[in-house]
Amino acid sequence: MTTPNDDVTGAPTADATDAAERPEARLERAVRAAEQALIEFEIAVETFRVEVENFSRLHHQKLGPMYARLDELDALIAEARAARTGDPEDVARAQSARALVMPMPGVDELFGGWMDADGLSPEAAAMLTDRPVQPPKRVRPSDEARKLYRELARKAHPDLAREEGDRQRREEFITRVNAAYGRGDEALLRELSEEWAAGPAPVTPELSESEELYARLEWLARRKELLTVVARDLEDSAIGAMLRMAPDDPDRLLEEIAEQLLAQVAEREAELAGLAR
């Protein structure tokens, strides 16, 4: 004879199984799901952070001289106009324009970041010896590097640790992964993937205490709030906003901006030539 909680074969129904499941087991599944969601969110934030950082560096490297040239031309135009008119307002505008021109950097500032353990970096040495300078690296790591990074982050993320020793190991490892990803170093990412696979299995003891699981959920919620602030700051930054204009081809966006700046430089030079007549 079957009961309402049995099917025709006599096996317990899903309702009976759910009723028999411990509340801690359902809570643990919720914790696992929250952990995975947070890791995916962190991966997305870190990916965007690297792209914003690289885009900012290349933006300054490629377009900085053009912005400086525009500021210098604006100052020269204002000074030429003031010299022609003698108007106090034109003189004041010329002084303000000249104040906006960045002064020439000192030696330390000029070579900041160009020094390595062996002295000048290859880029700085090339400039000083008139050899061709290597073109700047692309704005974002390659698709393969992004894939390797995401796989490593999912496997080795510190949020998956269940004891302090494992957390420390994961944090140190992820620091190396982030550095390799920031440089777009596919070969190193592959080596790190092999290293993680050959390392000790992560320690994940069984959790059954409701208090510990609830504390874990609260920590995950706080962590997500912090990451949300970081993500918002990145998106609201000037570079982040520019990068979002061309998420699929930020390199091309730099080229378009460069073309616009070159056109502005040409206009300013023509205006300055007209004032010099």
N, C-alpha and C positions, 0 to 999 in steps of 0.2 A: 504494500500500500504506500502510495506516494503522499508526501505532505505538500502544503502550498509552496514550500521553499525548495522542492525537488522538481526536476524535470521528469519526463516519462521514463528516462533510463535510471532514475534513482539518484543521479548526481546533483549536488547542491547547485542552485541557481546563482547568477551573478549577484542578486540582491542579498542572498545568504552569505556569499563570500565577502561582500562589502561590509555587511553588518559585523562579520567576525574579524575584520581587519582592525588592527590596533590604530588608534588616532595618531600615535607617534609615527607610524609607517606613512600615513598620508601626509603628515607634516614634513617628514623627511623628503618625500618626493617633491613637495613644494619648495623646500630648501634647494634641492638639486636643480630644479628648473630655474629658480632665481639666480643661482650661481652661474649657470650657463648663459642666461640672459645678460647678466652683468659682464661676463667675460666678452661676449660678442659686442656689447656696448663699449667696453674698454678698448677692444681691438679697433673699432670704428673711430673712436676718439684719437687713439695713438696714430692711426693711419693718417687722419686728417692733420694732426699736429705735425707730423713729419713733412707732409706736403706743404703746409703753410710755412714751416721753417725753411724748407728748400726754396720755395717760391720767393720768400722774402730775401734770402741770400742772393738768388739769381737776379731778382728785381733790382737790388742795390748794385750788384756787380755789373749788370748789363746796362741799366738805365740811369744809374747814379750820375755818371759823367754828363749825360744829356740834361738832366735836371740842373746840374751845376752850371752848364753852359747857358741854359735859359735864364737862370738867375743873374749870371754875369751880363748877358745881353740886355736884360731888363734894366740893370743898373746903368749900363753904358748909354742906353736910349734915354733914360731919365736924366742922366748927367748932360748928355748932348742937348736935350730940350731945355734944361735949366740954363746952360751956357748961352743958348740962343736967345731965350726970352728974358733972363734975369729976374723972372717973377719969383718972389719969396716962396710961394706955394710950390712952384716947380722945383726950387732949390730944396725945400723940405722933402718933397717926394723923392728927389734924387738921393738925398741922404738916407731916407728910409730904405730905398731899394738897395743901396750899397751895403747897408747894415745886414740885409738878408743874405748877402753872398757869403758862403761858407769860407772861412780863412783856410789857407793852406795848412794841412796837418803837420805836426812835428814828426820827427823821425820815428819815435816809438809808436805813435798812432798810425803812421803810414805803413809800418811793417807789422802792425798788430795782427797776430794770427798767421803770419807768413814764416814764422820761425819754427823749425822742428829740431829734433835731437842732433841733426847734422849741420845745423845752421839754417840758411835760407831754404824755404820750401822750393820744389821744382818750378812752381809758377813764378815766384819772385825772382829766382835765378834766371829764368828764361827772359823776363822783362829787362833785367839789368844787362844781359848779354845779347840783346836784340834777337834772340831766338824766338820762334813762334811759341805763343802761349797756348796751352791746351784749352780747347773750348770748355765752357762750364758744363758740369754734369746736368743731365735732364732733370726736370722739376721733380718728378716722382720716381720711386723705385720701379723696376720692371714688374710685369704681371707675375712672373715666376717668383720674384723676391716677395711680392705681396702674398702670394699663395703659401710660400714656405713660412713666412712670418705668422700668418693666421693659423697654420697648422701647429706651429711651435707654441704660440700663445694659448691655444686651446688645450694643449697637452700639459704644459709646464706652468700655467698661471699660478701665482702664489695664493690666489683665493681658493684653490682646490686643496691646499694643505690642511691637515688635521692635527699637526703637532708642530712645535716650534722649530725643531731641526729640519723638518721637511720644508717649512715655510722659508727658512733662511736659504736653503739650497735653491729653492725655486726663485727667490728674489734675486740672488746673485746670477743665476742662469738667465733670467729674463732681462736683466740689465745688459748682459752681453748680446742677447737677441735684439734688443731695441737699438743698441749701438750699430750692430751689423745692418739692421734694416734701414736705419737712418742714412747709412752710406750706400745702400742699395747693393750690398756685397752678397751676391747669390752664392758664391762658393763657400763663404763662411757660414751662411745660413744652412747650407747642406751639411757642412761639418757639424754644426751645432745640433742639427736634427739627428745625425748618427750618434752623437755623443749622448743625447737625451735617451735615445732608444737603448743604448748600451748601459745606461746608468741604473742605479737601484730603483726598484718599483716604488712609486709614491706610497706613503703610508696613509691609509684611509680607514681608520678604525670605525667600527659600527657605532652609530649614534642612536640612542633610544630615549634619552632624557628630554622631556618636553621643554624644560627650561633652557637647555643648551641650544635646542633647535630654534626656539623663539629668539634667543639672543643672536643667533646666527642670522636670522631673517632681518632683525633690526639693524645689524651691522651692514648687511647687504643694501638695505634701504638707504642708510646714511651714505654709504659709498657711492651709490647711484646719484644721490643729490649732489655730492661734490663733483662727480664727473659731469653732471648736467651743467653746472656752473662753468667748468673748464671748457666744455663743448660750446656753450653760448659765447664765452669770451673769444674763442677762436673764430667762430662764425661772424661775430660782430666786429672783429678787427678789420682794419683797412685791407690788409693782405688777404684775410679770409674771405672778405666780400669780393675781392677781385678774383680769387681762385674759384669761387662758386659761380662766377660768370662763365667759366669755361672748364667745368670739371673733367671733361673727357680729353681736352687738349690744352693744358695750361701753357705748354711751350709756345704754341701758336699765339696765345694771348700776349705773351711777352713781345713777340715779333710785331703784333698789331700796335701795341703801345709804343714800341720803338719807332715804328713808321709815323705815328701821330706826332711824337716828340721831334722827329727829324723835320717834319713839315713845319712845326712851330718854330724850330730853330731857323729854318730858311726864311720864314716870314719876319722874324725879329732881325735877322741880318739884313734883309732888304730894307726894313724900316730904318735901321741904323745907318745904312748907306745913304738913304734919302736925307737924313738929318745932317750928314757930313758934307753934303753938297753946298 
